[in-house]
Every structure is written in structure tokens, then in C-alpha cells.
């Protein structure tokens, strides 16, 4: 699918279905996660499993599949000892998605490249390792390098994923928008102790309203909430709508993360996920999918919502 096809569907009020989690689905299928770079290095030795995941999401009804590049910027790979494999890992990840599309016979599927501002983390936690925190120039170089590779390899769009940190968002947005491909920006949120919707940042309470103000400085084609609990997404979308008037996106996570493994306890059942997604569509969301912890069965559950959109 060319991006123009996606754009026409969204412009006509239609619904687009994203895939679900890629890194967590690799883990669910027995692929080991790296202690420093999570799912990034898994591409090298588990291409067959990765392609199968993409094919399963296509079969479940996804219109967009996402290359396994979320955790494979040079910042992450170098910390894990894979810096010299940066190109191998990321080119292989995109090509795996492209091959899955070809093998599925569904030529109208779009391939997105994932770009996050993930930095090295403290093992066994979801906290950034401040002792290894990169500076602005290092982030700009790493994010720009990955964005350029994603475009070169044929991704139709770039997904900015898990945007939440005020210091890391600007270089990530700059890198994603510079190559000229459409960009969908996914913000992550959490609920504070008083019920307020906050940036996902775990070390300080940042009102979500402040987080999405970054959009004022960049031209993105869609924006939404991802890697956020289902019961927070609706309120976060309402805040985002005040800052952005384009197509809205929602793809939650379910479970918890303790580096380098996802904890799959209490993952939202597919039928309950459909109930949430139906409410999000009623609230104006046009792009639906899943993030960490959600699998092809969840995407199959929400795929019928495409029939509710205007073609």
C-alpha cells in the first residue's frame, strides 16, 4: 500500500489497523531478549520467527506492519556490543517485514519503520541508566542514522514510538521528519496518583498537555497514544485532540516491563480490547493497533472495526 492509499482512507473517515507488539511477540514465541538492547539483536538469529510474526499480523487484518527497529538505534546496539552490526540488524529487520508482505500476497500492506528515543536502561527495571545517558549530539546522530536507513530500505512511513521524555523528543522528531517520509507520532502516558494524565516519564510528573506541545514544531501526518494502559488512552486522546487536528492513533500495551523481559500477566483479553477500541473509534480515533503484550489475536479482534469507517 502506498502511503497515498492510507492517506485517502484516513481522509475519507476510514479506519486503519496497525499490528500489535513485535518485540514482545518475539519473546512470547521463545526468542531470548538481550540484557542491554531488548529485542533489537534478536533480528540477527531469528529472522524466520520475525517474518512469521509479520505474516500473522497481516493474516489477522493489519494494514500496517512495523519493522523490528524500536530498540536498535546505535545508542542501544553499541551498549550491547552490537554497534558494528547496526546496518545488518536494521536492514534485516526492514527486509523481513517486506518479505512477509510479499509472501502474504497482500500488496496493499504498508511497512512502517519504528524509531524510539529509547536509551540504555538499568537491568531488571524500566528506568533509563543515567550513567550512560547520551548527550544531544549523540542522540541526534543516532536517531538521524536510523531514520535515514528506514527510508532507504523502503519503509512507507516512520512511527515515532513511545515519545515522552522532554529532552529526547526534539532530536527524535527532527530525525524522523527530515527524510521526508510521513511520520506518525505515538506518545506514551500514565496516570498520576491524583488521576491526572502525565507523560510516561517515570522519574518526574510531567502533565501530558506539556508533552504533546512538541507537535507545534513539527509536521506529522498522524498522532496518538501508544504503550499506555487501555484505561488511560481515552483521556490522553482528549488532551491530544486539543493540540493536534489530524488523524488520531491508539495502540495500548498490556502487562509490565522489567528489562529485558516483558511480564505477560494480566494482559487485556481480546474481547475487552475490542470494547476499548470501539469507544476510541467513537471518540474519533482512526488508527488502531496494539503495543507490548498484545498479539495477533488482539488485532484479529479489532479488525472488524474497519467496516465502521467510511471508505
PLY file of the C-alpha trace (Angstrom):
ply
format ascii 1.0
element vertex 311
property float x
property float y
property float z
element edge 310
property int vertex1
property int vertex2
end_header
0.00 0.00 0.00
1.40 3.38 -0.91
1.09 5.99 1.76
-1.29 7.84 -0.55
-3.74 4.93 -0.15
-3.56 5.19 3.64
-3.96 8.93 3.42
-7.04 8.62 1.23
-8.63 6.14 3.62
-7.97 8.35 6.62
-9.11 11.45 4.74
-12.39 9.69 3.97
-13.02 8.84 7.61
-11.90 5.22 7.32
-10.22 3.02 9.91
-6.66 1.70 9.60
-5.45 -1.30 11.62
-1.87 -1.43 12.88
-0.15 -4.59 14.01
0.49 -5.47 17.66
3.69 -5.84 19.64
6.74 -7.13 17.77
9.41 -7.35 20.47
7.06 -8.90 23.00
5.70 -11.31 20.39
9.25 -12.47 19.70
9.64 -13.11 23.42
6.27 -14.86 23.62
7.49 -17.25 20.89
10.64 -18.15 22.79
13.16 -15.70 21.35
15.62 -14.51 24.04
15.75 -10.80 24.78
19.10 -9.03 25.11
20.02 -7.66 28.55
21.11 -4.34 27.02
19.21 -3.88 23.76
16.00 -5.82 24.41
14.56 -7.09 21.10
16.96 -5.32 18.73
19.65 -8.00 18.30
17.02 -10.76 18.05
16.61 -9.96 14.37
20.00 -11.49 13.53
19.34 -15.05 14.63
15.56 -15.23 14.46
14.56 -13.89 11.06
12.19 -16.79 10.43
10.25 -16.10 13.62
10.19 -12.38 12.90
8.79 -12.92 9.40
6.17 -15.30 10.78
5.04 -12.65 13.26
4.60 -10.11 10.48
2.66 -12.63 8.38
0.43 -13.46 11.34
-0.41 -9.81 11.84
-1.26 -9.45 8.17
-3.50 -12.52 8.38
-5.16 -11.01 11.46
-6.17 -7.93 9.49
-3.36 -5.41 9.96
-3.00 -2.78 7.25
0.40 -1.66 8.58
3.20 -3.86 9.91
6.13 -2.43 11.83
9.78 -3.36 11.36
11.61 -4.58 14.48
13.72 -1.41 14.82
12.30 0.10 18.01
15.32 -0.82 20.16
18.05 -0.88 17.51
19.41 2.63 17.25
23.19 2.76 17.58
22.69 4.03 21.14
21.18 0.69 22.14
23.23 -1.62 19.95
26.60 -0.14 20.93
25.79 -0.51 24.63
25.02 -4.18 23.96
28.19 -4.80 21.96
26.44 -4.83 18.57
27.46 -1.39 17.31
29.30 -2.90 14.35
26.14 -4.80 13.37
23.91 -1.71 13.21
23.31 -1.92 9.47
22.93 -5.72 9.41
20.35 -5.68 12.18
18.24 -2.82 10.91
18.36 -3.63 7.21
17.46 -7.22 8.02
14.56 -6.07 10.17
13.02 -3.96 7.43
13.62 -6.61 4.78
11.93 -9.22 6.98
8.78 -7.09 7.01
8.97 -6.54 3.27
9.39 -10.27 2.64
6.44 -11.05 4.90
4.29 -8.67 2.90
5.38 -10.28 -0.35
4.82 -13.79 0.98
1.34 -12.89 2.19
0.25 -11.83 -1.28
-1.23 -8.69 0.29
0.48 -5.97 -1.69
-1.63 -3.25 -0.10
0.02 -3.65 3.31
2.23 -0.72 4.38
5.57 -1.24 6.14
6.45 1.23 8.89
9.84 1.79 10.44
9.90 2.20 14.21
12.05 4.93 15.76
12.08 5.46 19.51
14.12 7.58 21.90
14.99 4.50 23.98
18.33 4.75 25.76
20.30 2.16 27.78
18.36 1.00 30.82
19.16 -0.34 34.25
18.81 -4.12 34.15
15.63 -5.50 35.67
13.88 -2.12 35.61
12.08 0.28 33.27
14.45 3.12 34.23
17.00 4.80 32.00
20.59 4.34 33.15
21.62 7.93 33.87
25.27 6.96 33.96
25.03 6.07 30.26
22.66 8.84 29.18
23.62 10.17 25.72
24.08 13.86 25.03
22.04 15.87 22.49
24.55 15.48 19.65
24.85 11.73 20.18
21.07 11.34 20.15
20.72 13.47 17.02
23.31 11.37 15.19
21.85 8.03 16.28
18.22 8.88 15.55
19.11 10.50 12.24
21.16 7.49 11.17
18.29 5.10 11.84
15.66 7.28 10.18
17.75 7.54 7.02
18.22 3.76 6.91
14.50 3.11 7.35
13.68 5.31 4.39
16.49 3.88 2.27
15.24 0.34 2.88
11.72 1.19 1.74
9.56 1.97 4.77
6.48 3.88 3.64
6.23 5.77 6.92
8.11 6.27 10.18
6.46 5.54 13.51
7.85 7.68 16.29
7.14 5.37 19.19
6.91 5.92 22.92
7.54 9.64 22.87
7.51 11.02 26.41
10.85 12.48 27.51
11.21 16.27 27.04
14.96 16.13 26.35
14.81 13.22 23.91
11.71 14.10 21.91
13.11 17.04 19.88
16.06 15.12 18.36
13.79 12.14 17.66
11.16 14.29 15.94
13.83 16.13 13.95
15.39 12.87 12.78
12.06 11.30 11.80
10.79 14.27 9.83
13.99 15.18 7.96
13.94 12.32 5.38
10.57 13.44 4.03
8.52 10.31 4.73
5.17 10.67 6.54
5.56 10.43 10.31
3.05 9.12 12.84
3.90 10.22 16.38
2.99 7.91 19.26
3.09 9.38 22.76
3.09 7.35 25.97
1.25 8.35 29.12
0.49 7.19 32.64
-1.96 8.23 35.30
-0.68 10.03 38.37
-1.71 9.29 41.92
-4.30 12.07 41.74
-5.76 10.75 38.48
-4.04 13.31 36.25
-2.76 12.12 32.87
1.02 12.51 32.82
3.90 11.83 30.48
5.10 8.24 30.80
8.39 9.59 32.23
8.85 7.57 35.42
11.23 9.92 37.22
9.07 13.06 37.34
5.46 14.10 36.91
5.04 15.98 33.62
1.48 16.98 32.65
0.59 15.27 29.39
-0.53 18.63 27.99
3.10 19.75 28.10
4.38 16.60 26.40
2.28 16.97 23.25
3.29 20.61 22.76
6.29 19.28 20.83
3.88 18.81 17.92
3.75 22.56 17.40
7.27 22.46 15.98
6.93 19.52 13.57
4.76 18.41 10.68
3.41 14.93 11.40
0.70 13.12 9.45
-0.95 11.44 12.45
-0.51 11.40 16.21
-1.78 9.29 19.03
-1.29 7.38 22.22
0.64 4.10 22.44
2.38 1.94 25.06
-0.20 3.21 27.53
-2.81 1.27 29.52
-6.20 0.90 27.85
-7.94 2.78 30.62
-5.72 5.85 30.17
-5.84 6.16 26.39
-9.26 7.79 26.15
-8.35 10.64 28.48
-4.96 11.09 26.80
-6.61 11.25 23.36
-8.90 14.01 24.62
-5.85 16.04 25.64
-4.04 15.33 22.39
-7.06 16.43 20.36
-6.62 19.96 21.74
-3.06 20.08 20.36
-3.47 18.20 17.06
-6.20 18.25 14.43
-5.03 15.37 12.22
-5.83 11.64 12.30
-5.68 10.10 15.78
-3.96 6.82 16.68
-4.42 4.44 19.63
-2.42 1.30 20.37
-2.03 0.32 24.03
0.27 -2.02 25.86
-0.83 -4.56 28.45
1.38 -6.10 31.10
4.62 -4.67 32.54
8.29 -4.43 31.58
11.33 -5.37 33.62
14.37 -5.04 31.39
14.92 -7.16 29.37
11.66 -9.11 29.63
8.00 -8.34 29.27
5.71 -9.60 32.01
2.61 -11.04 30.35
0.45 -11.22 33.48
-2.99 -9.63 33.28
-2.91 -8.92 29.54
-6.24 -7.49 28.40
-8.47 -10.20 26.82
-9.25 -9.69 23.11
-12.98 -9.14 23.68
-12.29 -6.47 26.29
-9.74 -4.87 24.00
-12.43 -4.65 21.32
-14.70 -2.81 23.75
-11.99 -0.23 24.43
-11.20 0.14 20.73
-14.87 0.64 19.88
-15.00 3.51 22.36
-11.86 5.05 20.88
-13.35 4.95 17.40
-16.48 6.63 18.74
-14.16 9.32 20.11
-12.58 9.99 16.72
-9.63 7.58 16.60
-8.95 6.23 13.10
-5.79 4.15 13.55
-5.97 1.19 15.95
-3.47 -1.45 16.97
-1.54 -2.89 19.87
1.83 -2.45 21.52
3.77 -4.55 24.02
1.94 -7.61 25.28
-0.73 -7.56 22.57
-0.63 -10.22 19.86
-2.28 -11.26 16.58
-5.40 -12.44 18.43
-5.92 -8.89 19.66
-5.54 -7.46 16.18
-7.98 -10.03 14.79
-10.47 -8.92 17.47
-10.44 -5.28 16.36
-10.04 -5.77 12.60
-13.84 -5.81 12.02
-13.91 -2.17 13.13
-12.63 -1.27 9.67
-16.17 -1.85 8.42
-17.37 1.01 10.63
-15.23 3.61 8.91
-16.21 5.48 5.79
-14.31 4.13 2.76
0 1
1 2
2 3
3 4
4 5
5 6
6 7
7 8
8 9
9 10
10 11
11 12
12 13
13 14
14 15
15 16
16 17
17 18
18 19
19 20
20 21
21 22
22 23
23 24
24 25
25 26
26 27
27 28
28 29
29 30
30 31
31 32
32 33
33 34
34 35
35 36
36 37
37 38
38 39
39 40
40 41
41 42
42 43
43 44
44 45
45 46
46 47
47 48
48 49
49 50
50 51
51 52
52 53
53 54
54 55
55 56
56 57
57 58
58 59
59 60
60 61
61 62
62 63
63 64
64 65
65 66
66 67
67 68
68 69
69 70
70 71
71 72
72 73
73 74
74 75
75 76
76 77
77 78
78 79
79 80
80 81
81 82
82 83
83 84
84 85
85 86
86 87
87 88
88 89
89 90
90 91
91 92
92 93
93 94
94 95
95 96
96 97
97 98
98 99
99 100
100 101
101 102
102 103
103 104
104 105
105 106
106 107
107 108
108 109
109 110
110 111
111 112
112 113
113 114
114 115
115 116
116 117
117 118
118 119
119 120
120 121
121 122
122 123
123 124
124 125
125 126
126 127
127 128
128 129
129 130
130 131
131 132
132 133
133 134
134 135
135 136
136 137
137 138
138 139
139 140
140 141
141 142
142 143
143 144
144 145
145 146
146 147
147 148
148 149
149 150
150 151
151 152
152 153
153 154
154 155
155 156
156 157
157 158
158 159
159 160
160 161
161 162
162 163
163 164
164 165
165 166
166 167
167 168
168 169
169 170
170 171
171 172
172 173
173 174
174 175
175 176
176 177
177 178
178 179
179 180
180 181
181 182
182 183
183 184
184 185
185 186
186 187
187 188
188 189
189 190
190 191
191 192
192 193
193 194
194 195
195 196
196 197
197 198
198 199
199 200
200 201
201 202
202 203
203 204
204 205
205 206
206 207
207 208
208 209
209 210
210 211
211 212
212 213
213 214
214 215
215 216
216 217
217 218
218 219
219 220
220 221
221 222
222 223
223 224
224 225
225 226
226 227
227 228
228 229
229 230
230 231
231 232
232 233
233 234
234 235
235 236
236 237
237 238
238 239
239 240
240 241
241 242
242 243
243 244
244 245
245 246
246 247
247 248
248 249
249 250
250 251
251 252
252 253
253 254
254 255
255 256
256 257
257 258
258 259
259 260
260 261
261 262
262 263
263 264
264 265
265 266
266 267
267 268
268 269
269 270
270 271
271 272
272 273
273 274
274 275
275 276
276 277
277 278
278 279
279 280
280 281
281 282
282 283
283 284
284 285
285 286
286 287
287 288
288 289
289 290
290 291
291 292
292 293
293 294
294 295
295 296
296 297
297 298
298 299
299 300
300 301
301 302
302 303
303 304
304 305
305 306
306 307
307 308
308 309
309 310
